[in-house]
Amino acid sequence: MDEAQLEQNNPNPFSKQSVIEFYVPAKFHSAQLVVADMKGVPIKIFDINTAGTQQVIIHANEFAAGSYFYSLFLDGAKVATKKMELTK
């Protein structure tokens, strides 16, 4: 697998926590998973330092209820974006 991949968070929608899985290929200089509000304003940024299949856990208590986008960036370029729903 040589291409980056971003999976849908699970569960979605969620009320306590949700897991985002993704794959980062070996050849990259910088990688980030960015959670943004519906206006595209970044709210939380996860720096990714290693290649391979990984996951981050989103905790509901860190965000207000609502809809969010999350995107995977490799070397400054957006690879993919997904939408998640947080209910409380």
Secondary structure, 3 states (H helix, E strand, C coil): CCCCEECCCECCCECCEEEEEEEECCCCCCEEEEEECCCCCEEEEEEECCCEEEEEEEEHHHCCCEEEEEEEEECCEEEEEEEEEECC
